[in-house]
Amino acid sequence: MKEELKVLFYLKKNQVKANGLCSIMGLITIGQSMAQFSAKIEAEPSKWDAKVGRMTGKSNHALQVNRQKSI
């Protein structure tokens, strides 16, 4: 039996904080099992690319978020 591993990063857009940022959440799926976690990072919803799970642009904030997420 072959188990498939998937990792997804998404924004928790239903809870926007006072500073206008949303929390980045992670979802790991192995076969039928799922685990969700908070990445403890915040991102701007307007600059989040859902297809690739990263922030777009070259601003300092976008680069910092993308670096932290990839570790």
mmCIF file as Biopython writes it, N, C-alpha, C and O atoms, coordinates in Angstrom:
data_model
#
loop_
_atom_site.group_PDB
_atom_site.id
_atom_site.type_symbol
_atom_site.label_atom_id
_atom_site.label_alt_id
_atom_site.label_comp_id
_atom_site.label_asym_id
_atom_site.label_entity_id
_atom_site.label_seq_id
_atom_site.pdbx_PDB_ins_code
_atom_site.Cartn_x
_atom_site.Cartn_y
_atom_site.Cartn_z
_atom_site.occupancy
_atom_site.B_iso_or_equiv
_atom_site.auth_seq_id
_atom_site.auth_asym_id
_atom_site.pdbx_PDB_model_num
ATOM 1   N N  . MET A ? 1  ? 0.841   -1.178 0.000  1.0 0.0 1  A 1 
ATOM 2   C CA . MET A ? 1  ? 0.000   0.000  0.000  1.0 0.0 1  A 1 
ATOM 3   C C  . MET A ? 1  ? 0.889   1.245  0.000  1.0 0.0 1  A 1 
ATOM 4   O O  . MET A ? 1  ? 1.830   1.353  0.787  1.0 0.0 1  A 1 
ATOM 5   N N  . LYS A ? 2  ? 0.577   2.168  -0.885 1.0 0.0 2  A 1 
ATOM 6   C CA . LYS A ? 2  ? 1.390   3.375  -1.041 1.0 0.0 2  A 1 
ATOM 7   C C  . LYS A ? 2  ? 0.707   4.545  -0.348 1.0 0.0 2  A 1 
ATOM 8   O O  . LYS A ? 2  ? -0.440  4.870  -0.655 1.0 0.0 2  A 1 
ATOM 9   N N  . GLU A ? 3  ? 1.411   5.180  0.590  1.0 0.0 3  A 1 
ATOM 10  C CA . GLU A ? 3  ? 0.900   6.352  1.303  1.0 0.0 3  A 1 
ATOM 11  C C  . GLU A ? 3  ? 1.381   7.610  0.579  1.0 0.0 3  A 1 
ATOM 12  O O  . GLU A ? 3  ? 2.533   7.682  0.152  1.0 0.0 3  A 1 
ATOM 13  N N  . GLU A ? 4  ? 0.512   8.581  0.446  1.0 0.0 4  A 1 
ATOM 14  C CA . GLU A ? 4  ? 0.867   9.830  -0.218 1.0 0.0 4  A 1 
ATOM 15  C C  . GLU A ? 4  ? 1.028   10.928 0.824  1.0 0.0 4  A 1 
ATOM 16  O O  . GLU A ? 4  ? 0.187   11.077 1.711  1.0 0.0 4  A 1 
ATOM 17  N N  . LEU A ? 5  ? 2.105   11.693 0.715  1.0 0.0 5  A 1 
ATOM 18  C CA . LEU A ? 5  ? 2.401   12.788 1.628  1.0 0.0 5  A 1 
ATOM 19  C C  . LEU A ? 5  ? 2.109   14.109 0.929  1.0 0.0 5  A 1 
ATOM 20  O O  . LEU A ? 5  ? 2.603   14.354 -0.172 1.0 0.0 5  A 1 
ATOM 21  N N  . LYS A ? 6  ? 1.309   14.959 1.564  1.0 0.0 6  A 1 
ATOM 22  C CA . LYS A ? 6  ? 1.004   16.286 1.040  1.0 0.0 6  A 1 
ATOM 23  C C  . LYS A ? 6  ? 1.220   17.316 2.138  1.0 0.0 6  A 1 
ATOM 24  O O  . LYS A ? 6  ? 0.870   17.082 3.295  1.0 0.0 6  A 1 
ATOM 25  N N  . VAL A ? 7  ? 1.802   18.465 1.771  1.0 0.0 7  A 1 
ATOM 26  C CA . VAL A ? 7  ? 1.998   19.572 2.699  1.0 0.0 7  A 1 
ATOM 27  C C  . VAL A ? 7  ? 1.380   20.808 2.063  1.0 0.0 7  A 1 
ATOM 28  O O  . VAL A ? 7  ? 1.673   21.132 0.912  1.0 0.0 7  A 1 
ATOM 29  N N  . LEU A ? 8  ? 0.525   21.498 2.811  1.0 0.0 8  A 1 
ATOM 30  C CA . LEU A ? 8  ? -0.174  22.669 2.302  1.0 0.0 8  A 1 
ATOM 31  C C  . LEU A ? 8  ? -0.062  23.798 3.322  1.0 0.0 8  A 1 
ATOM 32  O O  . LEU A ? 8  ? -0.268  23.586 4.517  1.0 0.0 8  A 1 
ATOM 33  N N  . PHE A ? 9  ? 0.262   24.991 2.848  1.0 0.0 9  A 1 
ATOM 34  C CA . PHE A ? 9  ? 0.255   26.182 3.689  1.0 0.0 9  A 1 
ATOM 35  C C  . PHE A ? 9  ? -0.870  27.080 3.213  1.0 0.0 9  A 1 
ATOM 36  O O  . PHE A ? 9  ? -1.031  27.291 2.011  1.0 0.0 9  A 1 
ATOM 37  N N  . TYR A ? 10 ? -1.656  27.615 4.150  1.0 0.0 10 A 1 
ATOM 38  C CA . TYR A ? 10 ? -2.781  28.476 3.792  1.0 0.0 10 A 1 
ATOM 39  C C  . TYR A ? 10 ? -2.957  29.554 4.849  1.0 0.0 10 A 1 
ATOM 40  O O  . TYR A ? 10 ? -2.437  29.447 5.959  1.0 0.0 10 A 1 
ATOM 41  N N  . LEU A ? 11 ? -3.704  30.603 4.482  1.0 0.0 11 A 1 
ATOM 42  C CA . LEU A ? 11 ? -3.987  31.697 5.412  1.0 0.0 11 A 1 
ATOM 43  C C  . LEU A ? 11 ? -5.301  31.440 6.130  1.0 0.0 11 A 1 
ATOM 44  O O  . LEU A ? 11 ? -6.254  30.919 5.550  1.0 0.0 11 A 1 
ATOM 45  N N  . LYS A ? 12 ? -5.334  31.808 7.378  1.0 0.0 12 A 1 
ATOM 46  C CA . LYS A ? 12 ? -6.559  31.731 8.166  1.0 0.0 12 A 1 
ATOM 47  C C  . LYS A ? 12 ? -7.275  33.076 8.012  1.0 0.0 12 A 1 
ATOM 48  O O  . LYS A ? 12 ? -7.233  33.921 8.906  1.0 0.0 12 A 1 
ATOM 49  N N  . LYS A ? 13 ? -7.938  33.257 6.851  1.0 0.0 13 A 1 
ATOM 50  C CA . LYS A ? 13 ? -8.512  34.552 6.480  1.0 0.0 13 A 1 
ATOM 51  C C  . LYS A ? 13 ? -9.741  34.930 7.292  1.0 0.0 13 A 1 
ATOM 52  O O  . LYS A ? 13 ? -10.129 36.098 7.305  1.0 0.0 13 A 1 
ATOM 53  N N  . ASN A ? 14 ? -10.357 33.981 7.964  1.0 0.0 14 A 1 
ATOM 54  C CA . ASN A ? 14 ? -11.557 34.320 8.741  1.0 0.0 14 A 1 
ATOM 55  C C  . ASN A ? 14 ? -11.217 35.017 10.058 1.0 0.0 14 A 1 
ATOM 56  O O  . ASN A ? 14 ? -12.119 35.490 10.749 1.0 0.0 14 A 1 
ATOM 57  N N  . GLN A ? 15 ? -9.934  35.088 10.418 1.0 0.0 15 A 1 
ATOM 58  C CA . GLN A ? 15 ? -9.505  35.781 11.633 1.0 0.0 15 A 1 
ATOM 59  C C  . GLN A ? 15 ? -8.385  36.765 11.305 1.0 0.0 15 A 1 
ATOM 60  O O  . GLN A ? 15 ? -7.207  36.480 11.518 1.0 0.0 15 A 1 
ATOM 61  N N  . VAL A ? 16 ? -8.772  37.921 10.785 1.0 0.0 16 A 1 
ATOM 62  C CA . VAL A ? 16 ? -7.799  38.973 10.474 1.0 0.0 16 A 1 
ATOM 63  C C  . VAL A ? 16 ? -7.487  39.728 11.759 1.0 0.0 16 A 1 
ATOM 64  O O  . VAL A ? 16 ? -8.395  40.129 12.487 1.0 0.0 16 A 1 
ATOM 65  N N  . LYS A ? 17 ? -6.214  39.919 12.031 1.0 0.0 17 A 1 
ATOM 66  C CA . LYS A ? 17 ? -5.797  40.612 13.254 1.0 0.0 17 A 1 
ATOM 67  C C  . LYS A ? 17 ? -5.910  42.123 13.074 1.0 0.0 17 A 1 
ATOM 68  O O  . LYS A ? 17 ? -6.138  42.604 11.964 1.0 0.0 17 A 1 
ATOM 69  N N  . ALA A ? 18 ? -5.753  42.858 14.146 1.0 0.0 18 A 1 
ATOM 70  C CA . ALA A ? 18 ? -5.907  44.315 14.129 1.0 0.0 18 A 1 
ATOM 71  C C  . ALA A ? 18 ? -4.900  44.987 13.207 1.0 0.0 18 A 1 
ATOM 72  O O  . ALA A ? 18 ? -5.187  46.052 12.661 1.0 0.0 18 A 1 
ATOM 73  N N  . ASN A ? 19 ? -3.717  44.386 13.022 1.0 0.0 19 A 1 
ATOM 74  C CA . ASN A ? 19 ? -2.702  44.969 12.144 1.0 0.0 19 A 1 
ATOM 75  C C  . ASN A ? 19 ? -2.943  44.632 10.668 1.0 0.0 19 A 1 
ATOM 76  O O  . ASN A ? 19 ? -2.151  45.033 9.815  1.0 0.0 19 A 1 
ATOM 77  N N  . GLY A ? 20 ? -4.019  43.903 10.350 1.0 0.0 20 A 1 
ATOM 78  C CA . GLY A ? 20 ? -4.370  43.575 8.970  1.0 0.0 20 A 1 
ATOM 79  C C  . GLY A ? 20 ? -3.734  42.306 8.446  1.0 0.0 20 A 1 
ATOM 80  O O  . GLY A ? 20 ? -3.899  41.972 7.273  1.0 0.0 20 A 1 
ATOM 81  N N  . LEU A ? 21 ? -3.007  41.586 9.297  1.0 0.0 21 A 1 
ATOM 82  C CA . LEU A ? 21 ? -2.341  40.357 8.875  1.0 0.0 21 A 1 
ATOM 83  C C  . LEU A ? 21 ? -3.136  39.128 9.303  1.0 0.0 21 A 1 
ATOM 84  O O  . LEU A ? 21 ? -3.922  39.185 10.250 1.0 0.0 21 A 1 
ATOM 85  N N  . CYS A ? 22 ? -2.927  38.017 8.599  1.0 0.0 22 A 1 
ATOM 86  C CA . CYS A ? 22 ? -3.575  36.742 8.924  1.0 0.0 22 A 1 
ATOM 87  C C  . CYS A ? 22 ? -2.502  35.712 9.272  1.0 0.0 22 A 1 
ATOM 88  O O  . CYS A ? 22 ? -1.370  35.802 8.797  1.0 0.0 22 A 1 
ATOM 89  N N  . SER A ? 23 ? -2.856  34.753 10.086 1.0 0.0 23 A 1 
ATOM 90  C CA . SER A ? 23 ? -1.926  33.690 10.470 1.0 0.0 23 A 1 
ATOM 91  C C  . SER A ? 23 ? -1.772  32.692 9.326  1.0 0.0 23 A 1 
ATOM 92  O O  . SER A ? 23 ? -2.724  32.399 8.604  1.0 0.0 23 A 1 
ATOM 93  N N  . ILE A ? 24 ? -0.549  32.176 9.177  1.0 0.0 24 A 1 
ATOM 94  C CA . ILE A ? 24 ? -0.287  31.113 8.212  1.0 0.0 24 A 1 
ATOM 95  C C  . ILE A ? 24 ? -0.440  29.788 8.936  1.0 0.0 24 A 1 
ATOM 96  O O  . ILE A ? 24 ? 0.150   29.572 9.994  1.0 0.0 24 A 1 
ATOM 97  N N  . MET A ? 25 ? -1.234  28.910 8.357  1.0 0.0 25 A 1 
ATOM 98  C CA . MET A ? 25 ? -1.479  27.589 8.921  1.0 0.0 25 A 1 
ATOM 99  C C  . MET A ? 25 ? -0.881  26.537 7.996  1.0 0.0 25 A 1 
ATOM 100 O O  . MET A ? 25 ? -0.709  26.782 6.802  1.0 0.0 25 A 1 
ATOM 101 N N  . GLY A ? 26 ? -0.570  25.386 8.536  1.0 0.0 26 A 1 
ATOM 102 C CA . GLY A ? 26 ? -0.037  24.285 7.750  1.0 0.0 26 A 1 
ATOM 103 C C  . GLY A ? 26 ? -0.923  23.065 7.893  1.0 0.0 26 A 1 
ATOM 104 O O  . GLY A ? 26 ? -1.569  22.869 8.922  1.0 0.0 26 A 1 
ATOM 105 N N  . LEU A ? 27 ? -0.949  22.253 6.860  1.0 0.0 27 A 1 
ATOM 106 C CA . LEU A ? 27 ? -1.733  21.021 6.859  1.0 0.0 27 A 1 
ATOM 107 C C  . LEU A ? 27 ? -0.875  19.919 6.255  1.0 0.0 27 A 1 
ATOM 108 O O  . LEU A ? 27 ? -0.437  20.025 5.109  1.0 0.0 27 A 1 
ATOM 109 N N  . ILE A ? 28 ? -0.635  18.866 7.024  1.0 0.0 28 A 1 
ATOM 110 C CA . ILE A ? 28 ? 0.116   17.711 6.544  1.0 0.0 28 A 1 
ATOM 111 C C  . ILE A ? 28 ? -0.850  16.550 6.420  1.0 0.0 28 A 1 
ATOM 112 O O  . ILE A ? 28 ? -1.576  16.235 7.362  1.0 0.0 28 A 1 
ATOM 113 N N  . THR A ? 29 ? -0.858  15.908 5.250  1.0 0.0 29 A 1 
ATOM 114 C CA . THR A ? 29 ? -1.729  14.765 5.007  1.0 0.0 29 A 1 
ATOM 115 C C  . THR A ? 29 ? -0.865  13.579 4.604  1.0 0.0 29 A 1 
ATOM 116 O O  . THR A ? 29 ? -0.060  13.669 3.677  1.0 0.0 29 A 1 
ATOM 117 N N  . ILE A ? 30 ? -1.039  12.475 5.306  1.0 0.0 30 A 1 
ATOM 118 C CA . ILE A ? 30 ? -0.378  11.218 4.960  1.0 0.0 30 A 1 
ATOM 119 C C  . ILE A ? 30 ? -1.473  10.173 4.837  1.0 0.0 30 A 1 
ATOM 120 O O  . ILE A ? 30 ? -2.073  9.772  5.834  1.0 0.0 30 A 1 
ATOM 121 N N  . GLY A ? 31 ? -1.730  9.733  3.609  1.0 0.0 31 A 1 
ATOM 122 C CA . GLY A ? 31 ? -2.823  8.801  3.377  1.0 0.0 31 A 1 
ATOM 123 C C  . GLY A ? 31 ? -4.142  9.436  3.779  1.0 0.0 31 A 1 
ATOM 124 O O  . GLY A ? 31 ? -4.541  10.443 3.195  1.0 0.0 31 A 1 
ATOM 125 N N  . GLN A ? 32 ? -4.825  8.871  4.759  1.0 0.0 32 A 1 
ATOM 126 C CA . GLN A ? 32 ? -6.095  9.397  5.249  1.0 0.0 32 A 1 
ATOM 127 C C  . GLN A ? 32 ? -5.937  10.232 6.518  1.0 0.0 32 A 1 
ATOM 128 O O  . GLN A ? 32 ? -6.916  10.808 6.994  1.0 0.0 32 A 1 
ATOM 129 N N  . SER A ? 33 ? -4.726  10.310 7.077  1.0 0.0 33 A 1 
ATOM 130 C CA . SER A ? 33 ? -4.481  11.049 8.318  1.0 0.0 33 A 1 
ATOM 131 C C  . SER A ? 33 ? -4.101  12.497 8.015  1.0 0.0 33 A 1 
ATOM 132 O O  . SER A ? 33 ? -3.342  12.767 7.084  1.0 0.0 33 A 1 
ATOM 133 N N  . MET A ? 34 ? -4.639  13.428 8.812  1.0 0.0 34 A 1 
ATOM 134 C CA . MET A ? 34 ? -4.343  14.843 8.641  1.0 0.0 34 A 1 
ATOM 135 C C  . MET A ? 34 ? -3.906  15.441 9.969  1.0 0.0 34 A 1 
ATOM 136 O O  . MET A ? 34 ? -4.369  15.030 11.034 1.0 0.0 34 A 1 
ATOM 137 N N  . ALA A ? 35 ? -3.005  16.420 9.890  1.0 0.0 35 A 1 
ATOM 138 C CA . ALA A ? 35 ? -2.584  17.182 11.070 1.0 0.0 35 A 1 
ATOM 139 C C  . ALA A ? 35 ? -2.466  18.643 10.666 1.0 0.0 35 A 1 
ATOM 140 O O  . ALA A ? 35 ? -1.838  18.963 9.658  1.0 0.0 35 A 1 
ATOM 141 N N  . GLN A ? 36 ? -3.072  19.533 11.456 1.0 0.0 36 A 1 
ATOM 142 C CA . GLN A ? 36 ? -3.001  20.961 11.208 1.0 0.0 36 A 1 
ATOM 143 C C  . GLN A ? 36 ? -2.141  21.603 12.283 1.0 0.0 36 A 1 
ATOM 144 O O  . GLN A ? 36 ? -2.096  21.139 13.423 1.0 0.0 36 A 1 
ATOM 145 N N  . PHE A ? 37 ? -1.457  22.682 11.902 1.0 0.0 37 A 1 
ATOM 146 C CA . PHE A ? 37 ? -0.619  23.392 12.859 1.0 0.0 37 A 1 
ATOM 147 C C  . PHE A ? 37 ? -0.503  24.850 12.452 1.0 0.0 37 A 1 
ATOM 148 O O  . PHE A ? 37 ? -0.727  25.207 11.296 1.0 0.0 37 A 1 
ATOM 149 N N  . SER A ? 38 ? -0.151  25.681 13.413 1.0 0.0 38 A 1 
ATOM 150 C CA . SER A ? 38 ? 0.100   27.093 13.145 1.0 0.0 38 A 1 
ATOM 151 C C  . SER A ? 38 ? 1.595   27.264 12.902 1.0 0.0 38 A 1 
ATOM 152 O O  . SER A ? 38 ? 2.415   26.731 13.649 1.0 0.0 38 A 1 
ATOM 153 N N  . ALA A ? 39 ? 1.946   28.007 11.860 1.0 0.0 39 A 1 
ATOM 154 C CA . ALA A ? 39 ? 3.350   28.252 11.555 1.0 0.0 39 A 1 
ATOM 155 C C  . ALA A ? 39 ? 3.904   29.408 12.387 1.0 0.0 39 A 1 
ATOM 156 O O  . ALA A ? 39 ? 5.098   29.699 12.318 1.0 0.0 39 A 1 
ATOM 157 N N  . LYS A ? 40 ? 3.049   30.072 13.174 1.0 0.0 40 A 1 
ATOM 158 C CA . LYS A ? 40 ? 3.442   31.204 14.014 1.0 0.0 40 A 1 
ATOM 159 C C  . LYS A ? 40 ? 4.036   32.346 13.184 1.0 0.0 40 A 1 
ATOM 160 O O  . LYS A ? 40 ? 4.935   33.057 13.635 1.0 0.0 40 A 1 
ATOM 161 N N  . ILE A ? 41 ? 3.517   32.506 11.963 1.0 0.0 41 A 1 
ATOM 162 C CA . ILE A ? 41 ? 3.940   33.566 11.056 1.0 0.0 41 A 1 
ATOM 163 C C  . ILE A ? 41 ? 2.678   34.255 10.551 1.0 0.0 41 A 1 
ATOM 164 O O  . ILE A ? 41 ? 1.638   33.614 10.401 1.0 0.0 41 A 1 
ATOM 165 N N  . GLU A ? 42 ? 2.764   35.554 10.290 1.0 0.0 42 A 1 
ATOM 166 C CA . GLU A ? 42 ? 1.621   36.304 9.775  1.0 0.0 42 A 1 
ATOM 167 C C  . GLU A ? 42 ? 1.952   36.862 8.404  1.0 0.0 42 A 1 
ATOM 168 O O  . GLU A ? 42 ? 3.104   37.194 8.124  1.0 0.0 42 A 1 
ATOM 169 N N  . ALA A ? 43 ? 0.928   36.967 7.533  1.0 0.0 43 A 1 
ATOM 170 C CA . ALA A ? 43 ? 1.118   37.467 6.175  1.0 0.0 43 A 1 
ATOM 171 C C  . ALA A ? 43 ? -0.051  38.345 5.769  1.0 0.0 43 A 1 
ATOM 172 O O  . ALA A ? 43 ? -1.145  38.248 6.326  1.0 0.0 43 A 1 
ATOM 173 N N  . GLU A ? 44 ? 0.201   39.210 4.781  1.0 0.0 44 A 1 
ATOM 174 C CA . GLU A ? 44 ? -0.852  40.056 4.233  1.0 0.0 44 A 1 
ATOM 175 C C  . GLU A ? 44 ? -1.717  39.231 3.281  1.0 0.0 44 A 1 
ATOM 176 O O  . GLU A ? 44 ? -1.187  38.580 2.380  1.0 0.0 44 A 1 
ATOM 177 N N  . PRO A ? 45 ? -3.027  39.246 3.463  1.0 0.0 45 A 1 
ATOM 178 C CA . PRO A ? 45 ? -3.901  38.452 2.596  1.0 0.0 45 A 1 
ATOM 179 C C  . PRO A ? 45 ? -3.834  38.867 1.125  1.0 0.0 45 A 1 
ATOM 180 O O  . PRO A ? 45 ? -3.980  38.020 0.244  1.0 0.0 45 A 1 
ATOM 181 N N  . SER A ? 46 ? -3.615  40.149 0.845  1.0 0.0 46 A 1 
ATOM 182 C CA . SER A ? 46 ? -3.590  40.615 -0.540 1.0 0.0 46 A 1 
ATOM 183 C C  . SER A ? 46 ? -2.342  40.146 -1.295 1.0 0.0 46 A 1 
ATOM 184 O O  . SER A ? 46 ? -2.347  40.107 -2.525 1.0 0.0 46 A 1 
ATOM 185 N N  . LYS A ? 47 ? -1.286  39.792 -0.578 1.0 0.0 47 A 1 
ATOM 186 C CA . LYS A ? 47 ? -0.041  39.372 -1.222 1.0 0.0 47 A 1 
ATOM 187 C C  . LYS A ? 47 ? 0.205   37.871 -1.124 1.0 0.0 47 A 1 
ATOM 188 O O  . LYS A ? 47 ? 1.294   37.407 -1.461 1.0 0.0 47 A 1 
ATOM 189 N N  . TRP A ? 48 ? -0.776  37.108 -0.673 1.0 0.0 48 A 1 
ATOM 190 C CA . TRP A ? 48 ? -0.622  35.667 -0.516 1.0 0.0 48 A 1 
ATOM 191 C C  . TRP A ? 48 ? -1.031  34.969 -1.804 1.0 0.0 48 A 1 
ATOM 192 O O  . TRP A ? 48 ? -2.119  35.219 -2.322 1.0 0.0 48 A 1 
ATOM 193 N N  . ASP A ? 49 ? -0.176  34.099 -2.326 1.0 0.0 49 A 1 
ATOM 194 C CA . ASP A ? 49 ? -0.475  33.312 -3.519 1.0 0.0 49 A 1 
ATOM 195 C C  . ASP A ? 49 ? -0.868  31.911 -3.068 1.0 0.0 49 A 1 
ATOM 196 O O  . ASP A ? 49 ? -0.019  31.136 -2.628 1.0 0.0 49 A 1 
ATOM 197 N N  . ALA A ? 50 ? -2.150  31.586 -3.178 1.0 0.0 50 A 1 
ATOM 198 C CA . ALA A ? 50 ? -2.663  30.317 -2.666 1.0 0.0 50 A 1 
ATOM 199 C C  . ALA A ? 50 ? -2.168  29.120 -3.470 1.0 0.0 50 A 1 
ATOM 200 O O  . ALA A ? 50 ? -2.033  28.028 -2.917 1.0 0.0 50 A 1 
ATOM 201 N N  . LYS A ? 51 ? -1.894  29.298 -4.757 1.0 0.0 51 A 1 
ATOM 202 C CA . LYS A ? 51 ? -1.443  28.169 -5.583 1.0 0.0 51 A 1 
ATOM 203 C C  . LYS A ? 51 ? -0.090  27.634 -5.140 1.0 0.0 51 A 1 
ATOM 204 O O  . LYS A ? 51 ? 0.124   26.422 -5.119 1.0 0.0 51 A 1 
ATOM 205 N N  . VAL A ? 52 ? 0.814   28.523 -4.789 1.0 0.0 52 A 1 
ATOM 206 C CA . VAL A ? 52 ? 2.154   28.084 -4.396 1.0 0.0 52 A 1 
ATOM 207 C C  . VAL A ? 52 ? 2.368   28.131 -2.888 1.0 0.0 52 A 1 
ATOM 208 O O  . VAL A ? 52 ? 3.379   27.624 -2.401 1.0 0.0 52 A 1 
ATOM 209 N N  . GLY A ? 53 ? 1.442   28.725 -2.136 1.0 0.0 53 A 1 
ATOM 210 C CA . GLY A ? 53 ? 1.552   28.774 -0.684 1.0 0.0 53 A 1 
ATOM 211 C C  . GLY A ? 53 ? 2.650   29.687 -0.199 1.0 0.0 53 A 1 
ATOM 212 O O  . GLY A ? 53 ? 3.312   29.391 0.796  1.0 0.0 53 A 1 
ATOM 213 N N  . ARG A ? 54 ? 2.855   30.801 -0.893 1.0 0.0 54 A 1 
ATOM 214 C CA . ARG A ? 54 ? 3.906   31.761 -0.541 1.0 0.0 54 A 1 
ATOM 215 C C  . ARG A ? 54 ? 3.393   33.168 -0.773 1.0 0.0 54 A 1 
ATOM 216 O O  . ARG A ? 54 ? 2.370   33.370 -1.427 1.0 0.0 54 A 1 
ATOM 217 N N  . MET A ? 55 ? 4.116   34.143 -0.227 1.0 0.0 55 A 1 
ATOM 218 C CA . MET A ? 55 ? 3.799   35.546 -0.500 1.0 0.0 55 A 1 
ATOM 219 C C  . MET A ? 55 ? 4.467   35.961 -1.800 1.0 0.0 55 A 1 
ATOM 220 O O  . MET A ? 55 ? 5.557   35.491 -2.127 1.0 0.0 55 A 1 
ATOM 221 N N  . THR A ? 56 ? 3.807   36.846 -2.538 1.0 0.0 56 A 1 
ATOM 222 C CA . THR A ? 56 ? 4.380   37.374 -3.765 1.0 0.0 56 A 1 
ATOM 223 C C  . THR A ? 56 ? 5.088   38.683 -3.456 1.0 0.0 56 A 1 
ATOM 224 O O  . THR A ? 56 ? 4.844   39.301 -2.420 1.0 0.0 56 A 1 
ATOM 225 N N  . GLY A ? 57 ? 5.958   39.098 -4.351 1.0 0.0 57 A 1 
ATOM 226 C CA . GLY A ? 57 ? 6.638   40.374 -4.189 1.0 0.0 57 A 1 
ATOM 227 C C  . GLY A ? 57 ? 8.018   40.225 -3.591 1.0 0.0 57 A 1 
ATOM 228 O O  . GLY A ? 57 ? 8.424   39.144 -3.165 1.0 0.0 57 A 1 
ATOM 229 N N  . LYS A ? 58 ? 8.729   41.339 -3.570 1.0 0.0 58 A 1 
ATOM 230 C CA . LYS A ? 58 ? 10.104  41.368 -3.074 1.0 0.0 58 A 1 
ATOM 231 C C  . LYS A ? 58 ? 10.268  42.292 -1.875 1.0 0.0 58 A 1 
ATOM 232 O O  . LYS A ? 58 ? 11.382  42.713 -1.561 1.0 0.0 58 A 1 
ATOM 233 N N  . SER A ? 59 ? 9.171   42.608 -1.209 1.0 0.0 59 A 1 
ATOM 234 C CA . SER A ? 59 ? 9.273   43.463 -0.028 1.0 0.0 59 A 1 
ATOM 235 C C  . SER A ? 59 ? 10.000  42.713 1.089  1.0 0.0 59 A 1 
ATOM 236 O O  . SER A ? 59 ? 10.087  41.485 1.073  1.0 0.0 59 A 1 
ATOM 237 N N  . ASN A ? 60 ? 10.513  43.458 2.043  1.0 0.0 60 A 1 
ATOM 238 C CA . ASN A ? 60 ? 11.219  42.826 3.161  1.0 0.0 60 A 1 
ATOM 239 C C  . ASN A ? 60 ? 10.330  41.849 3.911  1.0 0.0 60 A 1 
ATOM 240 O O  . ASN A ? 60 ? 10.769  40.764 4.293  1.0 0.0 60 A 1 
ATOM 241 N N  . HIS A ? 61 ? 9.076   42.238 4.119  1.0 0.0 61 A 1 
ATOM 242 C CA . HIS A ? 61 ? 8.145   41.360 4.843  1.0 0.0 61 A 1 
ATOM 243 C C  . HIS A ? 61 ? 7.895   40.070 4.068  1.0 0.0 61 A 1 
ATOM 244 O O  . HIS A ? 61 ? 7.896   38.989 4.657  1.0 0.0 61 A 1 
ATOM 245 N N  . ALA A ? 62 ? 7.679   40.166 2.750  1.0 0.0 62 A 1 
ATOM 246 C CA . ALA A ? 62 ? 7.429   38.976 1.932  1.0 0.0 62 A 1 
ATOM 247 C C  . ALA A ? 62 ? 8.635   38.047 1.935  1.0 0.0 62 A 1 
ATOM 248 O O  . ALA A ? 62 ? 8.481   36.834 2.078  1.0 0.0 62 A 1 
ATOM 249 N N  . LEU A ? 63 ? 9.820   38.595 1.780  1.0 0.0 63 A 1 
ATOM 250 C CA . LEU A ? 63 ? 11.028  37.764 1.792  1.0 0.0 63 A 1 
ATOM 251 C C  . LEU A ? 63 ? 11.230  37.096 3.142  1.0 0.0 63 A 1 
ATOM 252 O O  . LEU A ? 63 ? 11.619  35.929 3.208  1.0 0.0 63 A 1 
ATOM 253 N N  . GLN A ? 64 ? 10.970  37.828 4.216  1.0 0.0 64 A 1 
ATOM 254 C CA . GLN A ? 64 ? 11.127  37.264 5.557  1.0 0.0 64 A 1 
ATOM 255 C C  . GLN A ? 64 ? 10.139  36.119 5.791  1.0 0.0 64 A 1 
ATOM 256 O O  . GLN A ? 64 ? 10.516  35.073 6.320  1.0 0.0 64 A 1 
ATOM 257 N N  . VAL A ? 65 ? 8.885   36.313 5.401  1.0 0.0 65 A 1 
ATOM 258 C CA . VAL A ? 65 ? 7.869   35.260 5.579  1.0 0.0 65 A 1 
ATOM 259 C C  . VAL A ? 65 ? 8.226   34.033 4.772  1.0 0.0 65 A 1 
ATOM 260 O O  . VAL A ? 65 ? 8.147   32.916 5.284  1.0 0.0 65 A 1 
ATOM 261 N N  . ASN A ? 66 ? 8.621   34.214 3.512  1.0 0.0 66 A 1 
ATOM 262 C CA . ASN A ? 66 ? 8.961   33.071 2.668  1.0 0.0 66 A 1 
ATOM 263 C C  . ASN A ? 66 ? 10.187  32.328 3.179  1.0 0.0 66 A 1 
ATOM 264 O O  . ASN A ? 66 ? 10.253  31.104 3.063  1.0 0.0 66 A 1 
ATOM 265 N N  . ARG A ? 67 ? 11.143  33.030 3.733  1.0 0.0 67 A 1 
ATOM 266 C CA . ARG A ? 67 ? 12.323  32.367 4.310  1.0 0.0 67 A 1 
ATOM 267 C C  . ARG A ? 67 ? 11.969  31.574 5.559  1.0 0.0 67 A 1 
ATOM 268 O O  . ARG A ? 67 ? 12.422  30.442 5.729  1.0 0.0 67 A 1 
ATOM 269 N N  . GLN A ? 68 ? 11.163  32.163 6.431  1.0 0.0 68 A 1 
ATOM 270 C CA . GLN A ? 68 ? 10.785  31.475 7.679  1.0 0.0 68 A 1 
ATOM 271 C C  . GLN A ? 68 ? 9.963   30.233 7.371  1.0 0.0 68 A 1 
ATOM 272 O O  . GLN A ? 68 ? 10.120  29.209 8.036  1.0 0.0 68 A 1 
ATOM 273 N N  . LYS A ? 69 ? 9.101   30.307 6.389  1.0 0.0 69 A 1 
ATOM 274 C CA . LYS A ? 69 ? 8.215   29.204 6.068  1.0 0.0 69 A 1 
ATOM 275 C C  . LYS A ? 69 ? 8.975   28.030 5.473  1.0 0.0 69 A 1 
ATOM 276 O O  . LYS A ? 69 ? 8.564   26.881 5.636  1.0 0.0 69 A 1 
ATOM 277 N N  . SER A ? 70 ? 10.075  28.303 4.787  1.0 0.0 70 A 1 
ATOM 278 C CA . SER A ? 70 ? 10.792  27.233 4.095  1.0 0.0 70 A 1 
ATOM 279 C C  . SER A ? 70 ? 11.717  26.436 5.014  1.0 0.0 70 A 1 
ATOM 280 O O  . SER A ? 70 ? 12.255  25.408 4.602  1.0 0.0 70 A 1 
ATOM 281 N N  . ILE A ? 71 ? 11.904  26.886 6.225  1.0 0.0 71 A 1 
ATOM 282 C CA . ILE A ? 71 ? 12.805  26.172 7.161  1.0 0.0 71 A 1 
ATOM 283 C C  . ILE A ? 71 ? 12.114  24.966 7.739  1.0 0.0 71 A 1 
ATOM 284 O O  . ILE A ? 71 ? 12.703  24.242 8.541  1.0 0.0 71 A 1 
#
